[in-house]
Amino acid sequence: MPHGVVTGVIFALTPTVVVGLIFWFVMRAIMRADRSERAAYAKVEAEERARFEREHGVPAPAPASAE
């Protein structure tokens, strides 16, 4: 067991810091995955719009707002 004040502070703060770092890494991974998914969806949407315009000769209808 720790006997010094500094060692006690380190033992007290370590779990909080570790949990905070784990939370930060998980949130960062979620945000990056969301960003990648939105970019992939936008790419597919643009390809589908271009295909629709080629096949029908008219602009594709605007997407409905998500708001």
C-alpha positions as CSV (number, residue, x, y, z in Angstrom):
1,M,0.0,0.0,0.0
2,P,1.1,3.5,-0.6
3,H,2.7,5.4,2.3
4,G,3.5,8.8,0.9
5,V,1.2,11.6,0.1
6,V,2.3,11.8,-3.6
7,T,1.8,8.1,-4.0
8,G,-1.6,8.3,-2.5
9,V,-2.6,11.1,-4.9
10,I,-1.3,9.1,-7.8
11,F,-3.3,6.0,-6.7
12,A,-6.4,8.2,-6.2
13,L,-6.3,9.9,-9.6
14,T,-5.2,7.0,-11.8
15,P,-8.6,5.3,-12.2
16,T,-10.2,8.6,-13.1
17,V,-7.6,9.5,-15.7
18,V,-7.7,6.0,-17.2
19,V,-11.5,6.0,-17.5
20,G,-11.4,9.5,-19.0
21,L,-8.9,8.4,-21.6
22,I,-11.0,5.3,-22.5
23,F,-14.1,7.5,-22.8
24,W,-12.1,10.0,-25.1
25,F,-10.9,7.2,-27.3
26,V,-14.4,5.6,-27.6
27,M,-16.0,9.0,-28.4
28,R,-13.2,9.8,-31.0
29,A,-13.8,6.4,-32.7
30,I,-17.6,7.0,-32.8
31,M,-17.1,10.5,-34.3
32,R,-14.7,9.3,-36.9
33,A,-17.0,6.4,-37.9
34,D,-19.9,8.8,-38.2
35,R,-17.9,11.1,-40.4
36,S,-16.8,8.2,-42.6
37,E,-20.3,6.9,-42.9
38,R,-21.7,10.3,-43.8
39,A,-19.0,10.7,-46.5
40,A,-19.8,7.3,-47.9
41,Y,-23.5,8.0,-48.0
42,A,-23.0,11.3,-49.7
43,K,-20.8,9.6,-52.4
44,V,-23.5,6.9,-53.0
45,E,-26.2,9.6,-53.1
46,A,-24.2,11.6,-55.7
47,E,-23.7,8.5,-57.8
48,E,-27.4,7.6,-57.7
49,R,-28.4,11.2,-58.6
50,A,-26.0,11.1,-61.6
51,R,-27.4,7.7,-62.7
52,F,-31.0,9.0,-62.4
53,E,-30.2,12.1,-64.5
54,R,-28.5,10.0,-67.2
55,E,-31.4,7.6,-67.4
56,H,-34.2,10.1,-67.2
57,G,-32.7,13.2,-68.6
58,V,-34.1,15.3,-65.8
59,P,-32.6,16.5,-62.6
60,A,-33.2,14.2,-59.6
61,P,-35.7,15.4,-57.1
62,A,-34.2,17.1,-54.1
63,P,-33.8,15.0,-50.9
64,A,-36.2,15.6,-48.1
65,S,-34.8,17.6,-45.2
66,A,-33.8,15.6,-42.2
67,E,-34.8,18.4,-39.8
